[in-house]
Amino acid sequence: MTGTRRWWTALAVIAIALAIGAVSRIGTTPGARSVTPLPLLPDAKTGGTFDPAHSAALFVGVREFEGDVSLVRYAVDDAVDLAYAFSLGGRSELVRPERVVLALSGQPQKEESRKRLQKLRAAKATITSATAEEVRALVEEQTARVASTGILILSFATHGFVGDDGVHYLLGRTSGFDAGSSLSAAQVLEVASKAARSLVLVDACRERVPSSSRSGDAGPRSTAPPLRTMTRTEGQAVFYAAMAGEYAFDDDEAMNGVFTRAVLEGLACKVPSARIVNADRLQRYVHKRVRDWVQKKRRGKGGIQASIDGEARLLPLANCHCNAPAAASEAWRASMLGPVAKAEAVDLDGDCRNETIVNAGGALHVFDANGQPRWKAGEPVREFQVGRPYSDRRPVLALFPDGFSVFDDEGNALSTVRRKLQNVGFFRPTTRHDNKIVATSGDTVLLFRPKDPIPLWQLRVTGTIEAIEILDYDDDEQLDLAVRMKEGRAVLDVDGHALNGAKVDRLPRK
């Protein structure tokens, strides 16, 4: 089991709008997004509504073991990252941090997780040790704390194995690969079933290991779920990081378990087209992500195994829309040494908290919601524009004197184009399309994908281009490009076809 990820997960929890593409000259500010949140409804049995203060959670991360047992490298990162997501993360705040217990052995390996652990401790989460005996007692204690209007969340990141008796076991800090010193997963599920609704995340290997084996080689504000269905939905959903008899793996790039990283992505609203991420949508998303990773990296079949009570599949886990993003801090202004040409507050990553994008001193600066530096593009920037959200993420287009670059919300350069251009901006025909970049150069119109410096297509029109407008020319609920010249105009669809009979010449891609 060397290099593999061990965790075991039982999870029991919880019209068409046309997107106006922001194009014309770069620097146009896109309209603000505002979605009315779903109200909390009374529980049919108790008359109450879901309350994170009535939930309880336990996150177990065992990286280091006593005796001859190999490390589970990112187990503590997994526990901390999930605890943060479910209590302070903004999208899935299902439990108050003071009702969170982290049972850890070892330290987080990535800086982000270390900072999250500090925030959890400051928010009065309990940090304790992680022997099998301690974890067994904590499962009982946290289950007993859950009221009928709350949810139980249990999460385990550690070694796992199936013993000679066919039972799946999880290791604590002092455990070996034997049933007597380990924790029975079945017993954990039995205890968790006492709660009306429970979420247990387990990312552990499930291969059979002989009992003689000693080591493995192989804040009150909440934007999370529109919880009107939470207290009407009961049951248990169990997600295993691996199929029976299979391994779970570490992702060295993400510094999380492959399974845990997929769960975190789902809770961060990377599930395509989901306003609400429920247990069923999360299961399908995580299964695909894990399967694809294993097939690519390990050339195996991969995938997770899930068991979800009938109505528990509808339990809401994350709210992927918010009424209005929280205002960004102005603390960034103190770090600006020169004049600010432009500043714009916008939610780049869909967490309902505004980042601030600043063009100052010829550089593009991006600050987080607390006004702290997030990333920077140092090349001289004339202007910038923010794209429409796609999967709740917004790209940033930076215009230079001799071209442009497209950045994702984390500051990664997706593409760079070196060319003298006039009109440059984002174009998104419908909500089903990702952002494109439209640009003009003399008598030529070009359309780019964000990740490709080679234009998707380029067309020569009759005359020098003066401006580009956005309109639905043929009333098909898909926006088109109206290219205006002194000699008239050419109306183009997203594929570069002239809709009004204008003469255009398609040029080779280069």
HUKANOR-V96926 format. One record per pair of residues at least 12 apart in sequence whose ideal C-beta (glycine too) atoms are under 8 Angstrom apart, sorted by the first residue. I is the first residue (numbers start at 1). J is the second residue. D is the distance in Angstrom with one decimal. If there is no record, write none. Layout:
# HUKANOR-V96926
((I;J;D) (I;J;D))
This chain:
# HUKANOR-V96926
((1;70;7.2) (1;159;7.1) (1;205;5.5) (1;207;7.4) (1;216;3.6) (1;217;5.8) (1;218;2.7) (1;247;6.6) (2;70;6.2) (2;216;7.0) (2;217;4.8) (2;218;5.4) (3;218;7.4) (3;249;7.5) (3;250;6.4) (4;205;5.9) (4;216;7.6) (4;218;5.0) (4;247;4.5) (4;248;6.2) (4;249;5.3) (4;250;6.8) (5;72;7.1) (5;74;7.5) (5;203;5.9) (5;204;7.9) (5;205;7.6) (5;241;6.7) (5;247;7.7) (5;248;4.2) (5;249;4.6) (5;250;4.5) (5;251;7.8) (5;257;3.8) (5;258;6.0) (5;259;6.7) (5;260;7.8) (6;72;5.5) (6;75;7.6) (6;157;7.5) (6;158;5.7) (6;159;4.4) (6;160;4.6) (6;171;7.8) (6;203;6.7) (6;204;3.8) (6;205;4.5) (6;216;7.5) (6;241;7.8) (6;248;5.5) (6;257;7.9) (7;75;7.4) (7;78;6.6) (7;156;6.0) (7;157;4.7) (7;158;6.8) (7;160;7.0) (7;201;7.3) (7;202;5.4) (7;203;1.7) (7;204;4.4) (7;241;4.8) (7;248;5.7) (7;257;5.4) (7;259;6.0) (7;260;6.4) (8;156;5.4) (8;160;5.1) (8;168;6.6) (8;170;5.9) (8;185;5.5) (8;202;2.5) (8;203;6.5) (8;204;3.9) (8;206;7.3) (8;240;5.9) (8;241;6.5) (9;155;7.3) (9;156;7.4) (9;200;6.4) (9;201;4.0) (9;202;3.8) (9;203;5.9) (9;238;7.0) (9;239;4.0) (9;240;5.9) (9;241;5.8) (9;259;6.8) (9;263;7.5) (9;304;7.7) (10;154;6.8) (10;185;7.7) (10;188;7.2) (10;189;5.6) (10;192;6.6) (10;198;7.4) (10;199;7.7) (10;200;3.2) (10;201;7.3) (10;202;5.8) (10;236;6.8) (10;237;7.3) (10;238;3.6) (10;239;6.7) (10;240;7.9) (10;307;8.0) (11;199;5.1) (11;200;6.2) (11;201;6.0) (11;237;4.3) (11;238;6.2) (11;239;4.3) (11;279;6.0) (11;282;7.3) (11;283;7.6) (11;306;7.5) (11;308;7.7) (12;151;7.9) (12;152;7.6) (12;192;7.0) (12;195;7.9) (12;197;5.7) (12;198;3.9) (12;199;5.2) (12;200;6.6) (12;235;6.1) (12;236;3.4) (12;237;4.5) (12;238;7.1) (12;279;7.5) (12;308;7.8) (12;309;7.1) (12;312;5.5) (12;315;7.1) (13;94;6.8) (13;151;5.3) (13;153;6.9) (13;197;6.1) (13;198;7.2) (13;199;3.7) (13;237;6.8) (13;279;6.1) (13;312;7.6) (13;315;4.5) (13;316;7.9) (13;317;5.6) (14;94;6.5) (14;151;5.7) (14;197;6.5) (14;199;6.5) (14;225;6.7) (14;227;7.7) (14;230;5.7) (14;233;7.3) (14;278;7.2) (14;279;6.6) (14;315;3.3) (14;316;5.2) (14;317;5.0) (16;431;7.3) (16;477;7.3) (17;431;6.0) (18;430;6.2) (18;431;7.1) (18;472;7.6) (18;477;5.8) (18;479;7.2) (19;388;5.2) (19;428;5.2) (19;430;6.3) (19;431;4.7) (19;479;8.0) (20;388;8.0) (20;470;6.7) (20;479;7.0) (21;388;6.7) (21;426;6.1) (21;427;4.3) (21;428;4.0) (21;429;6.7) (21;435;7.8) (21;436;8.0) (21;470;5.6) (21;479;5.5) (22;385;6.7) (22;386;7.9) (22;387;7.2) (22;388;6.4) (22;425;6.3) (22;426;5.2) (22;428;7.9) (23;423;7.8) (23;425;3.7) (23;426;5.9) (23;427;4.6) (23;438;5.4) (23;468;6.2) (23;470;5.8) (23;481;7.7) (24;423;6.7) (24;425;5.7) (24;467;7.1) (24;468;6.4) (24;469;7.3) (24;470;7.6) (25;383;7.9) (25;423;5.9) (25;424;7.5) (25;425;6.6) (26;383;4.7) (26;384;7.1) (26;385;4.6) (26;397;6.2) (26;399;4.7) (26;404;7.7) (26;424;4.8) (26;425;5.2) (27;342;7.0) (27;383;4.4) (27;384;7.1) (27;385;5.9) (28;385;6.1) (28;425;6.4) (29;344;6.3) (29;386;7.8) (30;346;7.8) (30;385;8.0) (30;386;6.0) (30;387;7.5) (30;388;6.0) (30;426;8.0) (32;324;7.6) (33;321;7.8) (33;325;8.0) (33;347;7.6) (33;389;6.7) (34;323;6.2) (34;324;5.6) (35;321;4.1) (35;322;6.7) (35;323;6.3) (36;323;6.4) (37;226;5.7) (37;319;7.4) (37;321;7.9) (37;322;7.1) (37;323;5.1) (38;226;3.2) (38;227;7.9) (38;228;5.0) (39;226;7.9) (39;228;5.9) (40;227;5.6) (40;228;5.7) (40;230;8.0) (41;228;4.4) (41;229;7.9) (41;231;7.8) (41;232;7.2) (42;231;7.8) (43;148;7.0) (43;149;6.1) (43;231;3.7) (43;232;6.8) (44;231;7.7) (44;232;5.9) (45;148;7.1) (45;231;8.0) (46;148;5.2) (46;149;6.5) (46;231;7.3) (48;148;7.0) (48;149;4.3) (48;231;6.6) (49;149;6.4) (49;227;7.3) (49;231;6.3) (50;149;5.6) (50;150;7.2) (50;151;7.6) (50;227;4.2) (50;230;3.8) (50;231;5.1) (51;147;7.6) (51;149;5.1) (51;150;6.2) (52;87;8.0) (52;93;6.1) (52;94;5.8) (52;95;5.3) (52;96;5.1) (52;99;7.9) (52;150;7.2) (52;222;6.3) (52;224;8.0) (53;96;5.1) (53;99;7.1) (53;150;7.5) (54;146;6.8) (54;147;3.7) (54;148;7.7) (54;149;4.8) (54;150;3.2) (55;94;5.7) (55;95;3.9) (55;96;7.2) (55;99;6.2) (55;146;6.2) (55;150;3.7) (55;151;4.8) (55;152;7.0) (55;153;6.9) (56;95;6.6) (56;99;4.9) (56;100;7.9) (56;142;4.3) (56;143;7.4) (56;145;4.0) (56;146;5.0) (56;150;6.9) (56;152;6.0) (56;153;7.6) (57;83;6.9) (57;86;6.2) (57;87;7.2) (57;94;7.8) (57;95;4.6) (57;99;6.7) (57;100;4.9) (57;101;7.1) (57;142;6.7) (57;152;7.3) (57;153;3.8) (57;154;7.3) (57;155;7.5) (58;100;7.9) (58;101;5.0) (58;102;8.0) (58;103;6.7) (58;135;7.7) (58;138;5.2) (58;139;6.3) (58;142;4.7) (58;153;7.4) (58;154;5.3) (58;155;7.1) (59;79;4.1) (59;80;7.3) (59;82;5.7) (59;83;4.3) (59;100;7.0) (59;101;7.3) (59;102;5.0) (59;103;7.3) (59;153;7.9) (59;155;4.5) (59;157;8.0) (60;79;6.0) (60;102;7.9) (60;103;4.6) (60;104;7.8) (60;130;5.7) (60;135;5.6) (60;154;8.0) (60;155;6.5) (60;156;4.7) (60;157;6.5) (60;158;6.4) (60;170;7.9) (61;75;4.4) (61;76;4.0) (61;77;7.4) (61;78;5.7) (61;79;2.9) (61;80;6.8) (61;102;7.1) (61;103;7.5) (61;104;5.0) (61;105;7.3) (61;106;7.4) (61;130;7.2) (61;157;4.5) (61;158;7.4) (62;75;5.4) (62;76;8.0) (62;104;7.6) (62;105;4.6) (62;106;7.4) (62;130;5.1) (62;157;6.9) (62;158;3.9) (62;159;7.3) (62;171;6.4) (62;172;6.3) (62;173;5.7) (63;75;4.5) (63;76;4.8) (63;104;7.8) (63;105;6.0) (63;106;3.1) (63;107;7.5) (63;109;8.0) (64;105;5.0) (64;106;4.1) (64;173;7.1) (65;105;7.2) (65;159;7.4) (65;171;6.6) (65;173;6.0) (65;174;7.5) (65;175;7.0) (66;173;6.3) (66;174;5.0) (67;174;7.7) (67;176;6.0) (67;214;7.0) (67;215;7.9) (68;214;5.0) (68;215;4.5) (69;159;6.7) (69;171;6.9) (69;175;7.5) (69;176;6.6) (69;177;7.5) (69;214;7.3) (69;215;5.1) (69;216;6.4) (70;159;7.9) (70;215;5.8) (70;216;5.0) (70;217;7.0) (71;106;7.7) (72;157;6.7) (72;158;5.9) (72;159;5.9) (72;250;7.9) (73;109;6.5) (73;250;5.6) (73;252;8.0) (73;255;8.0) (74;109;5.9) (74;110;8.0) (74;157;7.7) (74;250;5.7) (74;251;7.9) (74;255;5.3) (74;256;5.2) (74;257;6.1) (74;260;7.8) (75;105;8.0) (75;106;7.1) (75;157;3.9) (75;158;5.8) (75;257;7.6) (76;104;5.3) (76;105;7.5) (76;106;5.0) (76;107;6.1) (76;108;5.0) (76;109;7.3) (76;113;7.3) (76;157;7.5) (77;108;4.8) (77;109;5.6) (77;110;5.8) (77;113;4.3) (77;255;5.7) (77;256;5.7) (78;155;7.7) (78;157;3.8) (78;203;6.3) (78;256;5.6) (78;257;5.3) (78;260;4.2) (79;102;5.8) (79;103;7.8) (79;104;6.2) (79;155;6.4) (79;157;5.2) (80;102;6.8) (80;104;7.8) (80;108;5.5) (80;113;4.8) (80;116;5.3) (80;117;4.9) (80;120;7.0) (81;112;7.9) (81;113;5.8) (81;116;6.5) (81;256;6.4) (81;260;7.0) (81;264;5.8) (82;155;5.1) (82;201;6.1) (82;260;6.6) (82;263;7.0) (82;264;7.0) (83;100;5.5) (83;102;5.7) (83;116;7.8) (83;120;5.9) (83;125;6.7) (83;155;7.6) (84;116;4.2) (84;119;7.0) (84;120;6.2) (85;264;6.0) (85;267;5.0) (85;268;7.4) (86;100;7.7) (86;153;5.8) (86;267;7.7) (87;100;5.3) (87;120;7.1) (87;123;7.3) (87;125;7.1) (88;116;7.8) (88;119;6.2) (88;120;7.0) (88;123;6.4) (88;219;7.2) (89;224;7.7) (89;267;7.0) (89;268;7.7) (89;351;7.4) (90;223;5.4) (90;224;6.9) (90;351;4.5) (90;352;5.3) (90;353;6.3) (91;223;6.8) (91;224;5.5) (91;267;6.0) (91;268;6.2) (91;269;6.0) (91;318;4.4) (91;319;6.1) (91;320;7.1) (91;350;8.0) (91;351;6.3) (91;352;7.3) (92;224;4.9) (92;225;7.0) (92;267;4.6) (92;277;8.0) (92;317;5.7) (92;318;4.5) (92;319;7.9) (93;222;4.2) (93;223;7.1) (93;224;3.9) (94;151;5.6) (94;153;6.6) (94;199;7.6) (94;224;6.3) (94;225;7.0) (94;317;7.5) (95;150;7.6) (95;151;7.2) (95;153;6.1) (97;120;5.9) (97;123;3.7) (97;124;6.1) (97;125;4.7) (98;123;6.9) (98;124;4.2) (98;125;6.8) (99;145;6.7) (100;120;6.8) (100;125;4.2) (100;126;7.0) (101;125;7.2) (101;126;4.5) (101;127;8.0) (101;128;6.4) (101;138;5.8) (101;142;6.3) (102;117;7.7) (102;120;6.9) (102;125;6.2) (102;126;7.0) (102;127;5.1) (102;128;7.2) (103;128;5.4) (103;129;6.5) (103;130;4.0) (103;134;6.3) (103;135;5.5) (103;138;6.0) (104;127;6.5) (104;128;7.7) (104;129;7.6) (104;130;5.8) (105;129;6.9) (105;130;4.6) (105;172;7.8) (105;173;4.1) (109;255;5.6) (110;255;4.4) (113;255;7.6) (123;219;7.3) (129;173;6.6) (130;158;7.9) (130;172;5.6) (130;173;4.9) (131;172;4.5) (131;173;5.1) (131;174;4.9) (131;175;7.7) (132;170;7.8) (132;171;7.2) (132;172;3.3) (132;173;8.0) (132;174;7.0) (132;175;5.1) (132;181;6.2) (132;182;5.7) (132;183;4.6) (133;172;7.3) (134;172;7.1) (135;156;8.0) (135;172;5.5) (135;183;5.8) (136;183;5.9) (136;187;7.6) (139;154;6.4) (139;188;5.7) (139;191;5.3) (139;192;7.3) (140;191;6.0) (142;154;7.3) (143;191;5.4) (143;192;6.2) (143;194;5.5) (143;195;5.7) (143;198;7.8) (146;195;4.6) (146;196;7.7) (146;198;7.9) (148;196;5.5) (148;231;7.4) (149;231;5.5) (151;195;7.2) (151;197;4.9) (151;198;6.8) (151;199;6.1) (151;230;7.2) (151;315;7.9) (152;192;5.9) (152;195;3.9) (152;197;7.2) (152;198;4.1) (152;199;6.7) (152;200;7.8) (153;198;7.4) (153;199;4.2) (153;200;7.3) (153;201;7.6) (154;188;6.6) (154;192;5.8) (154;198;6.9) (154;199;7.0) (154;200;3.8) (154;201;7.2) (155;200;6.8) (155;201;3.8) (155;202;7.3) (156;170;5.4) (156;188;7.7) (156;200;7.5) (156;201;7.0) (156;202;4.5) (156;203;7.2) (156;204;6.5) (157;203;5.4) (157;204;7.7) (157;257;6.4) (157;260;6.7) (158;170;5.4) (158;171;5.2) (158;172;7.3) (158;204;6.0) (159;171;4.2) (159;175;7.8) (159;177;7.6) (159;204;6.4) (159;205;6.8) (159;216;5.4) (160;185;7.6) (160;202;7.4) (160;204;2.6) (160;205;4.8) (160;206;6.1) (160;248;7.5) (161;177;5.6) (161;182;7.9) (161;205;6.4) (161;206;7.7) (161;207;6.7) (161;208;7.2) (161;209;3.9) (161;213;7.8) (161;216;7.7) (162;206;6.0) (162;207;6.6) (162;208;4.5) (162;209;6.9) (162;244;7.7) (162;245;7.4) (163;178;7.4) (163;179;4.9) (163;208;7.7) (163;209;7.1) (163;211;5.7) (164;210;6.7) (164;211;5.1) (165;179;6.5) (167;179;6.8) (167;184;5.8) (167;185;7.5) (167;186;6.2) (168;184;7.6) (168;185;4.3) (168;186;7.0) (168;204;7.9) (168;206;6.0) (169;182;3.9) (169;183;6.4) (169;184;6.0) (169;185;6.8) (170;182;6.2) (170;183;4.6) (170;184;8.0) (170;185;5.9) (170;188;7.7) (170;202;7.1) (170;204;5.8) (171;183;7.5) (176;214;5.7) (177;209;5.1) (177;211;7.3) (177;213;4.3) (177;214;6.3) (177;215;7.2) (177;216;7.0) (178;211;5.1) (178;212;8.0) (179;211;6.6) (185;202;6.7) (188;200;6.7) (189;236;7.2) (189;238;6.6) (192;236;6.6) (193;236;5.9) (196;234;4.8) (197;230;7.5) (197;233;6.8) (197;234;5.2) (197;235;6.5) (197;236;7.4) (197;312;7.0) (197;315;6.3) (198;236;5.2) (199;237;7.3) (199;315;7.9) (199;317;7.8) (200;236;7.8) (200;238;6.6) (201;239;6.7) (201;260;7.4) (201;263;6.4) (202;238;7.9) (202;239;7.4) (202;240;6.4) (202;241;6.7) (203;241;4.0) (203;248;5.5) (203;257;4.4) (203;259;4.4) (203;260;5.1) (204;241;6.3) (204;242;7.8) (204;248;5.9) (205;218;7.1) (205;242;6.4) (205;246;7.5) (205;247;5.0) (205;248;5.3) (206;240;6.4) (206;242;5.1) (206;243;7.1) (206;244;5.5) (206;245;6.2) (206;246;6.0) (206;247;8.0) (206;248;7.6) (207;245;5.5) (207;246;6.4) (207;247;6.1) (208;245;6.6) (218;247;6.1) (221;326;7.6) (223;319;6.2) (223;322;4.8) (223;352;4.3) (224;318;6.5) (224;319;5.4) (225;276;6.9) (225;316;4.0) (225;317;6.5) (225;318;6.3) (225;319;4.8) (226;276;6.3) (226;316;6.4) (226;319;5.2) (227;316;5.9) (229;314;6.0) (229;315;7.6) (229;316;5.9) (230;315;6.8) (230;316;6.0) (233;311;5.1) (233;312;6.5) (233;314;5.2) (233;315;5.1) (234;309;7.7) (234;311;6.7) (234;312;7.1) (235;308;7.5) (235;309;3.0) (235;310;6.8) (235;311;5.6) (235;312;3.3) (235;315;7.6) (236;308;7.7) (236;309;5.3) (236;312;6.0) (237;279;4.4) (237;283;7.3) (237;306;6.8) (237;307;7.3) (237;308;3.9) (237;309;6.7) (237;312;4.7) (237;313;6.8) (237;315;6.9) (238;306;6.5) (238;307;4.4) (238;308;7.2) (239;259;7.9) (239;263;7.7) (239;282;7.9) (239;283;6.2) (239;286;6.7) (239;304;5.9) (239;305;7.7) (239;306;5.0) (240;304;5.9) (240;305;4.3) (240;306;7.1) (241;257;6.7) (241;258;7.6) (241;259;3.6) (241;260;7.8) (241;290;7.2) (241;304;6.0) (242;259;7.6) (242;304;6.9) (242;305;7.3) (243;301;7.6) (243;303;6.1) (243;304;7.5) (243;305;5.2) (244;305;6.6) (246;300;7.8) (246;301;8.0) (246;302;7.9) (249;293;7.4) (249;294;6.8) (249;297;7.4) (249;298;6.8) (251;293;7.0) (258;289;7.8) (258;290;5.6) (258;293;5.0) (258;294;7.4) (259;286;6.8) (259;290;5.6) (259;304;6.4) (261;289;7.7) (262;285;6.9) (262;286;4.3) (262;289;3.8) (262;290;5.6) (262;293;7.9) (263;282;7.1) (263;286;5.7) (265;285;7.5) (265;289;6.8) (266;281;7.5) (266;282;4.5) (266;285;4.8) (266;286;5.9) (266;317;7.7) (266;318;7.3) (267;282;7.5) (267;317;6.3) (267;318;4.9) (268;318;7.5) (268;349;7.8) (268;350;7.4) (268;351;7.3) (269;318;6.0) (269;320;3.9) (269;350;5.3) (269;391;7.2) (269;392;4.8) (270;285;7.5) (270;391;6.0) (270;392;7.9) (271;285;4.6) (271;320;7.5) (272;391;6.1) (273;391;8.0) (274;320;5.6) (275;319;7.9) (275;320;5.4) (275;321;5.5) (276;316;5.2) (276;318;7.3) (276;319;6.5) (276;320;6.7) (277;316;7.4) (277;317;5.1) (277;318;4.0) (277;320;6.3) (278;313;6.6) (278;314;5.3) (278;315;5.8) (278;316;5.4) (278;317;6.2) (279;308;5.8) (279;312;5.8) (279;313;5.2) (279;314;7.2) (279;315;4.8) (279;317;6.4) (280;308;6.8) (280;313;3.7) (280;314;7.0) (282;317;5.8) (283;304;7.4) (283;306;4.6) (283;308;6.8) (283;313;7.8) (286;304;5.8) (287;303;5.2) (287;304;4.9) (287;306;7.3) (290;302;5.6) (290;303;5.8) (290;304;5.3) (291;303;4.1) (291;304;8.0) (320;350;7.0) (320;392;5.9) (322;352;3.8) (325;346;7.9) (325;347;4.1) (325;352;5.1) (325;353;5.9) (325;354;4.5) (326;352;6.3) (326;353;4.8) (326;354;6.4) (326;369;6.3) (327;345;7.1) (327;354;6.2) (328;345;4.5) (328;353;7.5) (328;354;4.0) (328;355;6.4) (328;356;4.6) (328;367;7.2) (328;369;5.3) (328;371;7.0) (329;356;8.0) (329;367;7.8) (329;369;6.4) (329;370;5.1) (329;371;3.6) (330;371;6.4) (331;367;7.8) (331;370;6.7) (331;371;2.8) (331;372;7.2) (332;356;5.7) (332;358;6.6) (332;365;7.2) (332;367;4.0) (332;371;4.4) (332;372;7.7) (332;373;7.7) (333;371;7.9) (335;373;7.2) (336;358;7.0) (336;360;5.1) (336;361;7.5) (336;365;7.9) (337;360;8.0) (337;361;6.4) (338;360;5.7) (338;361;4.0) (339;360;6.7) (339;361;7.9) (340;358;6.0) (340;359;7.2) (340;360;4.6) (341;359;4.5) (341;360;6.3) (342;358;7.4) (342;359;4.5) (342;383;7.2) (342;384;7.1) (343;356;6.1) (343;357;7.0) (343;358;4.7) (343;359;7.5) (343;360;7.9) (344;356;7.2) (344;357;5.0) (344;384;7.8) (344;386;6.6) (345;357;7.9) (346;386;5.1) (346;394;6.4) (347;389;7.9) (347;394;7.3) (348;366;7.4) (348;386;7.4) (348;393;7.1) (348;394;4.9) (348;396;7.3) (348;409;4.0) (349;392;7.4) (349;393;6.1) (349;394;7.8) (349;409;4.4) (349;410;7.6) (350;389;6.5) (350;391;7.7) (350;392;2.8) (350;393;6.0) (350;394;8.0) (353;368;7.7) (353;369;3.9) (354;369;6.0) (355;367;6.4) (355;368;5.9) (355;369;6.5) (355;374;6.4) (355;409;8.0) (356;371;7.2) (357;384;6.2) (357;386;6.8) (357;396;6.4) (359;381;5.5) (359;383;6.9) (359;384;5.7) (362;380;4.2) (362;381;6.2) (363;376;6.1) (363;377;6.6) (363;378;5.2) (363;379;7.6) (363;380;7.6) (363;381;6.3) (364;376;6.7) (364;377;4.1) (364;381;4.6) (364;384;5.8) (364;396;7.4) (364;398;5.2) (366;396;7.5) (366;411;6.5) (374;411;6.9) (375;407;7.8) (375;410;6.8) (375;411;2.9) (376;411;7.5) (377;398;5.6) (377;405;6.8) (377;407;6.5) (377;411;7.4) (377;413;7.8) (379;398;7.7) (379;400;5.9) (379;405;7.4) (380;400;6.3) (380;401;6.7) (381;398;5.0) (381;399;6.9) (381;400;6.5) (382;399;4.8) (382;400;6.5) (382;401;6.3) (383;398;7.8) (383;399;4.6) (384;396;6.0) (384;397;6.4) (384;398;5.0) (384;399;6.9) (385;397;4.6) (385;399;7.7) (385;425;5.8) (385;426;6.1) (387;426;4.3) (387;428;7.2) (387;435;4.0) (387;450;7.9) (388;426;6.7) (388;428;4.9) (388;435;6.2) (390;428;7.5) (390;433;8.0) (390;434;5.0) (390;435;6.1) (393;408;6.9) (393;409;5.1) (394;409;6.1) (395;407;6.5) (395;408;5.9) (395;409;7.3) (395;414;6.9) (395;426;7.6) (395;435;5.7) (395;450;5.5) (396;408;7.9) (396;409;7.7) (397;424;7.2) (397;425;7.2) (397;426;6.2) (397;437;6.4) (399;424;5.7) (402;418;5.7) (402;419;7.2) (402;420;6.4) (403;416;6.7) (403;417;4.6) (403;418;4.3) (403;419;5.2) (403;420;7.8) (403;421;6.8) (404;416;7.4) (404;417;5.6) (404;421;7.1) (404;424;5.8) (404;437;7.3) (404;439;7.6) (405;417;7.7) (406;437;6.6) (406;450;4.5) (406;451;7.6) (414;450;4.9) (414;451;4.7) (415;448;7.2) (415;449;7.8) (415;450;6.3) (415;451;5.5) (415;452;5.9) (415;453;4.7) (416;453;6.2) (417;439;7.8) (417;448;6.7) (417;453;5.1) (419;439;8.0) (419;441;6.4) (420;441;6.3) (421;439;4.6) (421;440;6.7) (421;441;5.3) (421;446;7.9) (422;439;7.6) (422;440;4.9) (422;441;6.5) (422;442;7.9) (422;465;7.0) (423;438;7.5) (423;439;6.6) (423;440;4.6) (423;465;7.1) (423;467;6.5) (423;468;5.1) (424;437;6.9) (424;438;7.5) (424;439;4.5) (424;440;7.8) (425;437;7.2) (425;438;6.3) (425;439;7.9) (425;468;7.8) (426;438;7.8) (427;447;7.3) (427;470;7.3) (427;479;7.5) (427;481;6.6) (427;494;7.7) (428;479;7.5) (429;478;4.7) (429;479;4.7) (429;480;7.5) (429;493;7.7) (429;494;4.7) (430;477;6.9) (430;478;5.3) (430;479;7.1) (433;494;7.0) (434;449;7.7) (434;450;7.1) (435;450;6.0) (436;448;6.6) (436;449;6.4) (436;450;7.5) (436;456;7.2) (436;494;7.0) (437;449;7.8) (437;450;6.7) (438;468;6.3) (438;481;6.2) (440;465;4.5) (440;468;6.5) (440;483;7.5) (442;464;6.2) (442;465;7.2) (443;460;5.5) (443;461;5.7) (443;462;7.5) (443;463;6.3) (443;464;5.7) (443;465;6.4) (443;485;7.8) (444;458;5.7) (444;459;6.9) (444;460;5.4) (444;461;7.6) (444;465;7.8) (444;507;7.0) (445;458;6.8) (445;459;5.0) (445;461;6.5) (445;465;6.9) (445;468;7.6) (445;481;7.3) (445;483;5.5) (445;490;7.9) (445;492;6.8) (445;496;8.0) (446;458;4.4) (447;494;7.4) (447;496;6.7) (454;509;5.5) (454;510;6.9) (455;509;6.0) (456;496;7.9) (456;509;7.7) (457;495;7.4) (457;496;4.1) (457;506;6.6) (457;509;7.1) (458;506;7.6) (458;507;4.7) (458;509;7.1) (459;490;7.9) (459;492;7.0) (459;496;5.6) (459;504;4.5) (459;505;6.6) (459;506;5.7) (459;507;6.7) (460;504;6.8) (460;505;4.4) (460;507;6.0) (461;483;5.8) (461;485;6.2) (461;490;4.9) (461;502;7.0) (461;503;7.7) (461;504;5.5) (462;485;6.7) (462;487;5.5) (462;488;7.5) (462;490;7.8) (462;502;7.5) (462;503;5.6) (463;485;3.7) (463;486;5.5) (463;487;4.0) (463;488;7.6) (464;485;6.3) (464;486;6.9) (465;483;5.8) (465;484;7.2) (465;485;5.7) (466;484;5.2) (466;485;6.2) (466;486;6.7) (467;484;4.9) (468;481;5.8) (468;482;6.9) (468;483;5.6) (468;484;7.2) (469;481;7.6) (469;482;4.2) (469;484;6.6) (470;482;7.4) (471;491;7.8) (473;491;4.7) (473;499;5.2) (473;500;7.0) (474;499;5.8) (478;493;7.2) (478;494;7.2) (480;492;6.4) (480;493;5.2) (480;494;7.6) (480;499;6.2) (481;493;7.7) (481;494;8.0) (488;502;7.0) (489;502;7.0) (490;502;3.5) (490;503;7.8) (490;504;5.7) (492;504;7.4))
